[in-house]
């Protein structure tokens, strides 16, 4: 059975949570280098960008509020830039 837009966005919330937690200093990054942390954040930013571009289901064209996802992309990119 194909996923709905809501199901896809709900699954993508894990990436939002991770990015926000890393940025807020609440994600356990013990034992990771800054480069590894940045790579992890980048993978999640890339995942969100991919999800928001989906056309099957039509996430890209759906009118759902996607501000938490676009905000996490901005936060992740800023975090990487500030910690490179």
Beta strands, then each sheet from edge to edge (+ up, - down):
end
